[in-house]
Amino acid sequence: MKYKLIALDVDGTLINDDHELSPGTVETIRAIAAQGTEFVLCTGRAPRSSIPYMEQLGLDGYVITHNGAATVDVKTQEIVHQFAMNPFGLEPYMDYCRKHKVHFDINTTFGIFVENAAGLSQEALALYRQFMIDAPQELPLWEQLEDPIVKFTIAGSMDELDHIYSEWSLWTQEFNMLRSGDFFIDLMHKEASKGAALQKLAEKRGIPAEQVMAIGNYYNDLTMLTYAGLGVAMDNSPLEVKAAADAVTASNNEEGVKLALQRYCLEEQLQ
């Protein structure tokens, strides 16, 4: 068995643009898992919007969520590891968002908070529902938050976020800032990333990097693609992501995950 741990990004990778798992992808993952390979979803999503995909696949194990900021046991929902942020360091970013009317939310491992939750637009609520979030809670004072903050996210148009990213890149960075999608920017603990979390999990499981495979499609996947012994980019990835990967598969709408697993895992293991 060449690859003992396989990390899969979710949006733009595992699921298609309709947020669906294809039957062929499910069948292939189950076949490989039945041979003893572990799968972990490695996503910008929260646990509650990623664990259902593991359940649909019939898998136990772990999900690496919030772009690597929190790792959670699928069955027990125990937090295995999380990178806690300094909330006071977020205040300049929050002030910027208030001034420029940029939507932001604050994430703990299992919670999501916004200012003026009752006044969220239907468009914003629809976006949250797309990621299996009913509605964010009202953001309390820092001292009233019961759990550590693991991620700060802003949402907007591509042009707006391109501008904000270039502006914030000039600030002294206490946090890891990354584009987690065309319409999102995330701030996390400086050491938090998908690659760092995947490495911690692999070491916990006693699996060396050369026996880890990772498949992703965006800039937030770069660290796990370069950590893994085999990093595979989707055809719908930006050029920089494809360049950093060891191989490229078909797009998320063309069952690229299934094709990559069949090529590099299933066929080899059946020989």
N, C-alpha and C positions, 0 to 999 in steps of 0.2 A: 504494500500500500504506500504509494509515493506521497500522497497528501493526507495527513491525519486531521487537519483542521482547515475548514473552508469558510472564509468570511465573505458575506454578501451584503453589499449596499442594497437599499430597498427602492427608493424613488429613482426612476430613470435607469434602474438596473434590474432588480428582481421582478418588479411589477411593470406592466405596460402603462401607457399614458391614461388609461381608464382606471388605473389603480387596481388592476386585476392580476392574479397569478394564472398563467396558462396551465391547462391540465398536463401538457407535456413536461413543463418545468417541474411541476409537483411530482410527477411520476419519476423523473430522473433523479431529483434530490432524494426521494424516499429510497430509491434503489441503491444509491451511493451510501446513504445513512445506514441502510440495512447491512452493509458490508463493514461497518465499524467506523466510518469517517464522521467526525463531529462538524456540525454546522453552527455558525454564529451569525446573526444579523448584526450589521455594523452600520448604524444609521443616524441621521440627524433627528429622527423622530424620538418621542418620549416612549417609555416602556409600554404604556397603555395603547399606543398606536402602532407598536411593532410586535408585541407578544402575540396578538391575534394571527399574524402571518405565520409565526412559529407553530401555533396551534393548528392552523389550516394545513401546514406541512406535516403535522404529526410529530414534531420534534420537541424534545426537552433541551436542556442545556442553558445557554446564556444569550442575552441580547446586549450588545454594546450600543448605548443610546446617547442622545444629545451630542453627537459627533465625537464620542469617546469620553465624555465627561462623567458618565455613569454606566456601570456594568451591573446587570440585574439577572438573578436566577429566574428562569422562565416559570418553573413549577411553584417555587415558594415566594417569588417576587422579593426575595431578600436582596438588598444592595450589597454586591460583592466588593465594589470599589467606586468611589466618586472623587472628583477633583472639585473642592469647594472654592468659590470665588470670594474676594473681598467686596462686599456690597458698596462700601463707600467709594471704591474706585470707579464704580459705575455712574456716579452722579454727574460728572461732566457730559457723559454720553446721553444720559437721560435729559439733561438740560438742553443739549443740542437738539434732541428729538422734539422736545416740547416747543422750542423756538421755531423749528422748521416744519412742525406738524408732521413728523414721521412716526408711524405706528411702531411701538416696541412692546415686547413682553419679557417677563422675568420668569425663569424656569428653575424650580427645584427638581429633583429626580422624578417625582410623581405629580407635582403641581405646576400650574401655569397661572401667572398673575398679570393684570394690566391695570392701568389707571382708568377710572370712569368705566368700569366693566358694564354698568347698566346702559351706557350710552354708545356701545359698540354698534357700528353700522351692520346692516344685513349682509353686506359684502364681506366684512371682516368675519362675521359669524359663520358664513358659508365656507370661508377659507379654513377656519378651525375645524369645522365638521368634516372637511375633506381629509383632514389628518386625524379623524376619530376623536376630536375634542369637542365636547358638548358646548362648553362656554368657559372662558377663563374666569378666575376669581378676582375680586378687588384686591389690588396691591396694598398690603398693610405697611406700617412702619417697619424698618429693618428689625428692630428688637422684638417685633411681634411674629416674625417668621419663625416657624418651628423647625424648619429644615434648611440646610445649606443651599445657596444658589449655585447652580452648575452651568447655566447658560443665559445669555442676554441676546435676544434676537430682534432685528428690525426687518420690516417688510416694505417694499415699494416697487416702483418700476425699475427696469434695468438701467436706464439712463440716470435716474435719481440715485440708485445705489452705487453706480460707477463713480459718480461725483462724491458721494459720502465716503466711499472706500478710499479714494485718493486723498480726501481731506483728513480722514482719521489716520491714514498711514503716516502723516506728518507728526502726529501726536506721540508723546512718549508712551510706549505701549506697556501697560501692566498685564495685558491679556493677550491671548492668542486670538487674532481676528482673521476670519476666513469667510469666503463666499460659499455658502452651503447649497446654493441654488441660484438660478437667474434672478430671483426676486427676494433673496434673503441674505443678510449678513449676520454672522454669529460672533459673539465674544465669549470666550471661555477662559479658564485658568491657563496660565502660560504653558504649563506642561501637558494640558489636555489635548488629545487628538485621537483620531481613530487608530493610527499606527501605534501610539503609546499604549492605548487600552488593549489592542490586539496582542501586542508583545507581552503585556502583563498577564493576559489570559493564557497565552501559549505557554509561558513559563510556569504558570500555576498548573497547567495540564501536563507539563513535562514534554512539550512538543517543540523541537527546534524550528527556527525560521524557515529552513529549507523544506520542511514538511507542511508549511502553511501556504494556502492559496487564497488570493483575495480578488474579488471582482467588483469594480465600481465605475462611475461615469463622470465624477465632477471633481472640482479642486479640493473639496474636503476629503476626498478619497486618496489623495496623493500619498499621504504618509503610510497608509496601510498597503497600497500597491507597491511602494518601494521597500517596505519592511518584509513583505511576504516573499517566500522563495519563488513563487510565480504570481505576478500581478497582471491581471487581465482587464483591459479597458473596453467599455462598450463602444460600438460604432457611433453612438450619439454623444460621445465625449468631446470636450474641447481638444484642440490639437495638442496643447501642452500636457493634458492627461494621457492622451495616446502615446506621446513621446516618452513619458516617464514609465509606461507599462512595458512588460515583457512581451505581451501579445495583445491583439485586438480581436474581439468577437463581433457578432452582429448586434443590432440595436435592441433596446428593450422591447420594441414592438415586433421584433422578429425572433423572439426567444433566444436572445444572445446568451443568457445564462445557461440555458439547457444545452446549447451547442458547445459552449466552452467546457461544461462539465462532461459531456459525452466525449469530447476530444481528449481532454487531459486527465480524466478520472475514470469514467465508467469503462471505456474501451480497454484502458490499460489494466484495470483491476479484473476484467473478465478474461484476459488472455491467459 
